[in-house]
Amino acid sequence: MFTSKKFLAGALVAASLFGGVSSATAADTKDAAVARAQAQATFRAQIDAYVTAHRAIIDTRRAAAAKALADFQAALANVTTDAQLQAAKDARKSAMATANATAKAAIAALTKPVKPAKPAKAQKPATTPTA
C-alpha cells in the first residue's frame, strides 16, 4: 500500500511538471487568493462594526425599557387614584413604544455587510475515454 501511495505521489508530481499548472496560472491563483483574503479581512471588520452597532442599539433599548419600568414603579409608590395609576401606565406604555420604535428605526438604518463572493472552482480538464 505504501508503494502505491509513493507511485501516486510521483505520478502527480510528474503530471504537474509536464503540462499541469503553468506559472501564469499559479501567479493568477496566488493573486486571487491574496485578493480573497483581503476581501475576507475587510468583511470581518465590517461585520465586527455591524455587530457592535447592533449591540449598542439593543443595549440602549434595554436601558430605556429599564428606565420606563423604574419610573413606573416610582410612580406606583405615589399613586392614590385610578387616574394617577392610568397616567403611570400610559407613561410607561409611551416610553416603551418610543424605545421600540427608535430601536427598530436604528436597526433598519444599519446595512448588513455583503459577504465576498467565493472564487469559482477551476473546471477539471475534459478527459477522453480510451478504448
C-alpha positions in Angstrom: 0.0 0.0 0.0 2.9 2.4 0.8 4.4 1.7 -2.6 1.1 2.6 -4.4 0.9 5.9 -2.5 4.5 6.6 -3.4 3.8 5.8 -7.1 0.7 8.0 -7.0 2.6 10.9 -5.5 5.3 10.5 -8.1 2.7 10.4 -10.9 1.1 13.6 -9.6 4.4 15.4 -9.4 5.2 14.3 -12.9 1.8 15.4 -14.2 2.2 18.8 -12.7 5.7 19.2 -14.2 4.6 18.1 -17.7 1.8 20.4 -18.6 -0.1 20.7 -15.3 -0.3 24.2 -14.0 1.6 26.9 -15.8 3.4 29.6 -13.8 1.0 32.3 -15.1 -2.0 30.3 -13.8 -0.2 29.8 -10.5 0.5 33.5 -10.2 -3.1 34.3 -11.0 -4.3 31.9 -8.4 -2.0 33.4 -5.8 -3.2 36.9 -6.7 -6.8 35.7 -6.4 -6.1 34.1 -3.1 -4.5 37.3 -1.8 -7.4 39.4 -3.0 -9.9 37.0 -1.4 -8.0 37.1 1.9 -8.1 40.9 1.8 -11.8 40.9 1.0 -12.4 38.5 3.8 -10.5 40.6 6.3 -12.5 43.7 5.2 -15.7 41.8 5.5 -14.7 40.6 9.0 -14.0 44.2 10.1 -17.4 45.3 8.7 -19.2 42.5 10.4 -17.5 43.4 13.7 -18.6 47.1 13.3 -22.1 46.0 12.4 -22.4 43.7 15.5 -21.0 46.4 17.8 -23.5 48.9 16.4 -26.4 46.4 16.7 -25.5 45.6 20.3 -25.3 49.3 21.2 -28.8 49.8 19.8 -30.2 46.8 21.7 -28.5 47.9 24.9 -29.9 51.4 24.5 -33.4 49.9 24.0 -33.0 47.7 27.1 -31.8 50.7 29.2 -34.8 52.7 28.0 -37.1 49.8 29.0 -35.5 49.6 32.4 -35.9 53.3 32.9 -39.5 53.2 31.9 -40.1 50.3 34.4 -38.2 52.2 37.2 -40.2 55.3 36.5 -43.4 53.3 36.6 -42.5 51.7 39.9 -41.6 55.0 41.4 -44.9 56.4 40.2 -46.8 53.5 41.7 -45.4 54.4 45.2 -47.2 57.8 45.0 -50.4 56.6 43.2 -53.6 57.3 45.2 -56.3 57.4 42.5 -57.2 55.4 39.4 -56.4 58.4 37.2 -52.9 58.6 38.5 -52.4 54.8 38.0 -53.7 55.1 34.4 -51.4 58.0 33.8 -48.4 56.0 35.1 -49.4 53.1 32.9 -49.8 55.3 29.9 -46.4 57.0 30.5 -44.7 53.6 30.7 -46.5 52.4 27.6 -45.5 55.5 25.7 -41.9 55.2 26.8 -41.7 51.6 25.7 -43.3 52.4 22.3 -40.8 55.2 21.8 -37.8 53.0 22.8 -39.0 50.2 20.5 -39.7 52.5 17.5 -36.3 54.2 17.9 -34.5 50.8 18.1 -36.5 49.5 15.1 -35.6 52.5 13.0 -31.9 52.4 14.0 -31.7 48.7 13.2 -33.4 49.3 9.8 -30.8 52.0 9.1 -28.0 49.6 9.7 -26.7 48.0 6.5 -25.5 44.4 6.8 -22.2 43.9 5.1 -22.2 41.7 2.0 -20.1 38.6 2.2 -17.4 38.4 -0.5 -18.1 36.0 -3.3 -16.3 32.7 -3.3 -13.9 32.2 -6.2 -15.2 30.0 -9.0 -13.8 26.5 -8.9 -11.5 25.6 -11.7 -13.0 23.3 -14.2 -11.5 19.9 -14.5 -9.9 19.2 -17.8 -12.1 17.0 -20.0 -10.6 13.6 -20.5 -11.4 11.5 -23.5 -12.2 7.9 -22.8 -9.7 5.4 -24.1 -11.0 2.2 -25.6 
